[in-house]
Amino acid sequence: MENFPNYMNYGQSPTVCVNHPDRVSYAQCGRCNRTVCGECQTAQGAGVVCPDCYRELNGGNVRPKRSFIARHWHITYTLILINVVVYGLQLIIPFRWVHNLGMMSGPRVHHGEYYRLITHGFVHSQTDPMHLVWNMIYLFIFGVSLERMMGRWKFLFVYMAATVGAGCSVYLFTYYRGAVGASGGVYGLYGAFFVLLLLRKQKDTARLFILLMGIDVVQSLFHPNISHAGHFGGLVSGALATLLIIPFVKKPESSNPPPQSPQQWLNGRY
């Protein structure tokens, strides 16, 4: 199954979009409760609805046609672009001005520079480009998948909550040590992914995920420049933020999409 591996057919199959069976999602239409992916969701009132319900609620009108970019662009790509642009500014502007302005610093946050709880997640090591590269690779891998499952704005909420949580953890546990990098937010996506595995009762996949995470943690212990406090804070914050939004990402009763006519399939897909 694309974007949500179910290794060796262990565990329960993930739920998929009614119009795109190759896309895993946990968001539901607020009217008919069918599962819809981010592309099929249309804002209606305080929630989202599927294309069919949108037409029924709006007198048969088809939802506004979005451009190709709007239909296929993910917030994950925007986050990656922001990180790359900021890193470019770090290299262009002298005296490490961007790095020093955005990095997490306990004493400076204590003196009112609270923006650093967020900006540190978009600044990376000035002397090690691979710090940015690896963070962006993991952000892409987990970000696109989780964004399709949760929906764009819920995903953004989880990512930003993890970034702020990582900054708070650095403030509490390594007050005098600076920290930069998107890894706090990325670890928050790890936590979100793990929570969804447990909620879907994908126990075997969750065990494999824990094993891979354990290997990553052990490897990080041999790198003295890694902010373990930031990773821990991001992981916990991402998991808690995911649990917080679960009431708004209802679990469908069935993993199998209901039958639909060819015309409904074409309308939902295109």
C-alpha positions as CSV (number, residue, x, y, z in Angstrom):
1,M,0.0,0.0,0.0
2,E,1.5,3.3,-1.0
3,N,2.7,5.6,1.7
4,F,1.7,3.3,4.5
5,P,3.7,0.1,4.5
6,N,2.1,-3.0,5.9
7,Y,5.1,-5.2,6.1
8,M,4.5,-8.9,5.4
9,N,0.8,-8.3,5.5
10,Y,1.0,-7.9,9.3
11,G,-1.7,-5.9,11.2
12,Q,-4.9,-4.4,9.9
13,S,-5.1,-2.8,6.5
14,P,-5.1,1.0,6.6
15,T,-8.1,3.0,5.4
16,V,-8.0,4.5,1.9
17,C,-9.6,7.4,0.1
18,V,-12.9,6.5,-1.5
19,N,-11.8,8.1,-4.8
20,H,-8.1,7.1,-4.7
21,P,-7.7,3.5,-3.4
22,D,-3.9,4.0,-3.5
23,R,-3.9,6.7,-0.9
24,V,-4.1,6.1,2.8
25,S,-6.1,8.6,4.8
26,Y,-7.9,8.9,8.2
27,A,-9.9,12.0,7.4
28,Q,-13.6,11.6,6.9
29,C,-16.3,13.5,5.1
30,G,-18.3,15.3,7.8
31,R,-21.6,14.4,6.1
32,C,-21.3,10.8,4.8
33,N,-18.3,9.7,6.9
34,R,-16.5,8.2,3.9
35,T,-12.7,8.4,3.9
36,V,-11.2,11.1,1.7
37,C,-7.6,12.2,1.1
38,G,-6.3,15.7,1.1
39,E,-7.0,16.2,-2.6
40,C,-10.7,15.2,-2.2
41,Q,-11.4,17.3,0.8
42,T,-13.4,20.5,0.4
43,A,-14.0,23.0,3.2
44,Q,-17.6,23.3,4.1
45,G,-18.6,25.1,7.3
46,A,-16.5,23.9,10.2
47,G,-15.4,20.7,8.5
48,V,-14.6,19.0,5.2
49,V,-16.8,17.1,2.8
50,C,-16.2,14.8,-0.1
51,P,-16.9,15.9,-3.7
52,D,-20.3,14.1,-3.9
53,C,-21.6,15.7,-0.7
54,Y,-20.3,19.1,-1.8
55,R,-22.4,18.9,-5.0
56,E,-25.5,17.9,-3.0
57,L,-25.0,20.7,-0.5
58,N,-24.5,23.3,-3.2
59,G,-27.3,22.5,-5.6
60,G,-25.4,20.2,-7.9
61,N,-22.5,22.7,-8.4
62,V,-19.2,21.0,-8.8
63,R,-16.5,22.2,-6.3
64,P,-14.2,24.9,-7.7
65,K,-11.6,23.4,-10.0
66,R,-8.2,23.8,-8.5
67,S,-5.0,24.2,-10.5
68,F,-2.6,21.2,-10.9
69,I,-0.2,22.8,-8.3
70,A,-3.1,23.3,-5.8
71,R,-4.2,19.7,-6.2
72,H,-0.7,18.1,-6.0
73,W,1.3,20.6,-3.8
74,H,1.8,19.5,-0.2
75,I,2.5,21.7,2.8
76,T,5.5,19.4,3.2
77,Y,7.0,20.8,0.1
78,T,6.5,24.4,1.4
79,L,8.3,23.5,4.6
80,I,11.2,22.0,2.7
81,L,11.3,25.1,0.5
82,I,11.4,27.4,3.5
83,N,14.3,25.4,5.0
84,V,16.3,25.5,1.8
85,V,15.7,29.2,1.3
86,V,16.7,30.0,4.9
87,Y,19.9,27.9,4.5
88,G,20.7,29.8,1.3
89,L,20.4,33.1,3.3
90,Q,22.7,31.6,5.9
91,L,25.4,31.1,3.3
92,I,24.8,34.5,1.6
93,I,24.5,36.8,4.6
94,P,27.9,37.1,6.5
95,F,28.8,36.8,10.1
96,R,26.4,33.9,10.7
97,W,23.7,36.5,11.2
98,V,20.7,34.3,10.1
99,H,22.1,31.4,12.2
100,N,22.5,33.5,15.3
101,L,19.2,35.2,14.9
102,G,17.2,32.0,14.5
103,M,18.9,29.5,16.7
104,M,17.4,28.2,19.9
105,S,19.0,29.8,23.0
106,G,17.6,29.4,26.5
107,P,18.9,32.7,27.9
108,R,17.6,34.6,24.9
109,V,14.2,33.0,25.1
110,H,14.2,33.8,28.8
111,H,14.7,37.5,27.9
112,G,11.6,37.5,25.6
113,E,12.8,36.2,22.3
114,Y,10.1,33.5,22.1
115,Y,10.1,33.4,18.3
116,R,13.2,31.2,18.7
117,L,11.0,28.3,19.8
118,I,9.9,28.2,16.1
119,T,12.7,29.7,14.1
120,H,15.3,27.2,15.3
121,G,13.4,24.5,13.3
122,F,14.2,26.3,10.1
123,V,17.9,27.0,10.7
124,H,20.6,24.4,10.2
125,S,24.3,23.9,10.8
126,Q,26.3,26.4,8.9
127,T,29.3,24.1,8.4
128,D,27.5,20.8,7.7
129,P,25.1,20.9,4.7
130,M,24.2,17.2,5.3
131,H,22.4,18.3,8.4
132,L,19.9,20.1,6.2
133,V,19.9,17.3,3.5
134,W,19.1,14.4,5.9
135,N,16.4,16.4,7.7
136,M,14.7,17.3,4.4
137,I,14.8,13.7,3.2
138,Y,13.1,12.4,6.4
139,L,10.6,15.3,6.3
140,F,9.7,14.4,2.7
141,I,9.3,10.7,3.5
142,F,7.1,11.1,6.6
143,G,5.6,14.5,5.8
144,V,3.8,13.6,2.5
145,S,2.4,10.4,3.9
146,L,1.1,11.9,7.1
147,E,-0.3,14.9,5.3
148,R,-2.4,12.6,3.1
149,M,-3.6,10.8,6.2
150,M,-4.4,13.8,8.4
151,G,-5.1,16.5,5.9
152,R,-2.9,19.6,5.3
153,W,-3.8,21.8,8.3
154,K,-3.9,19.1,10.9
155,F,-0.5,17.9,9.6
156,L,0.9,21.4,9.9
157,F,-0.5,21.7,13.4
158,V,1.3,18.5,14.5
159,Y,4.6,19.6,12.8
160,M,4.6,23.1,14.4
161,A,3.6,21.7,17.8
162,A,6.6,19.3,17.6
163,T,8.9,22.1,16.6
164,V,7.7,24.3,19.5
165,G,7.9,21.2,21.9
166,A,11.5,20.6,20.8
167,G,12.4,24.2,21.6
168,C,10.7,24.0,25.0
169,S,12.6,20.8,25.8
170,V,15.9,22.4,24.9
171,Y,14.9,25.3,27.1
172,L,14.1,23.0,30.0
173,F,16.9,20.4,29.8
174,T,19.8,22.1,28.0
175,Y,19.3,25.8,28.9
176,Y,22.7,27.1,28.0
177,R,23.2,25.0,24.9
178,G,22.0,26.3,21.5
179,A,20.1,24.1,19.0
180,V,19.2,24.4,15.4
181,G,17.5,22.1,12.8
182,A,14.2,20.6,11.7
183,S,14.9,17.3,13.4
184,G,12.6,18.3,16.3
185,G,9.7,18.6,13.9
186,V,10.8,15.4,12.1
187,Y,10.9,13.5,15.3
188,G,7.4,14.8,16.0
189,L,6.3,13.2,12.7
190,Y,7.9,9.9,14.0
191,G,5.7,10.3,17.1
192,A,2.6,11.0,15.0
193,F,3.3,8.0,12.7
194,F,3.7,5.7,15.7
195,V,0.5,6.9,17.3
196,L,-1.4,6.2,14.1
197,L,0.1,2.7,13.9
198,L,-1.1,2.0,17.4
199,L,-4.6,3.4,16.8
200,R,-4.9,1.3,13.6
201,K,-3.6,-1.8,15.7
202,Q,-0.7,-2.3,13.3
203,K,1.3,-3.8,16.2
204,D,3.8,-5.7,14.1
205,T,4.6,-2.6,12.0
206,A,4.8,-0.6,15.2
207,R,7.4,-3.0,16.6
208,L,9.4,-2.7,13.4
209,F,9.1,1.1,13.6
210,I,10.3,1.0,17.2
211,L,13.3,-1.1,16.2
212,L,14.3,1.4,13.4
213,M,13.8,4.3,15.8
214,G,16.0,2.5,18.4
215,I,18.8,2.1,15.9
216,D,18.6,5.8,15.0
217,V,18.7,6.8,18.7
218,V,21.7,4.6,19.4
219,Q,23.5,6.0,16.4
220,S,22.8,9.6,17.5
221,L,24.4,8.9,20.9
222,F,27.8,8.8,19.1
223,H,27.3,12.3,17.7
224,P,28.0,14.9,20.4
225,N,26.5,17.8,18.5
226,I,23.0,16.3,18.3
227,S,20.4,17.8,20.6
228,H,18.8,14.8,22.3
229,A,16.6,17.1,24.3
230,G,15.2,18.6,21.1
231,H,14.6,15.1,19.6
232,F,12.8,13.9,22.8
233,G,10.7,17.1,23.0
234,G,9.7,16.8,19.4
235,L,8.8,13.1,19.6
236,V,6.6,13.5,22.6
237,S,5.0,16.7,21.3
238,G,4.2,15.2,17.9
239,A,2.6,12.2,19.6
240,L,0.5,14.3,22.0
241,A,-0.6,16.7,19.2
242,T,-1.7,13.7,17.1
243,L,-3.8,12.4,20.0
244,L,-5.2,15.8,20.4
245,I,-6.5,16.0,16.8
246,I,-7.8,12.3,16.7
247,P,-11.4,13.4,17.6
248,F,-11.2,15.5,14.4
249,V,-9.8,12.7,12.3
250,K,-12.5,10.1,12.9
251,K,-11.7,6.4,12.4
252,P,-13.8,4.9,9.6
253,E,-15.8,1.8,10.5
254,S,-14.5,0.0,7.4
255,S,-11.3,-0.1,5.5
256,N,-13.0,-0.9,2.3
257,P,-14.4,2.0,0.2
258,P,-18.1,1.7,-0.6
259,P,-19.1,0.9,-4.2
260,Q,-19.5,3.9,-6.6
261,S,-20.5,4.5,-10.1
262,P,-17.9,5.2,-12.8
263,Q,-19.1,8.8,-13.0
264,Q,-18.6,9.2,-9.3
265,W,-15.1,7.8,-9.5
266,L,-14.2,10.1,-12.4
267,N,-15.7,13.2,-10.6
268,G,-13.7,12.4,-7.4
269,R,-10.4,11.7,-9.2
270,Y,-10.5,14.6,-11.7
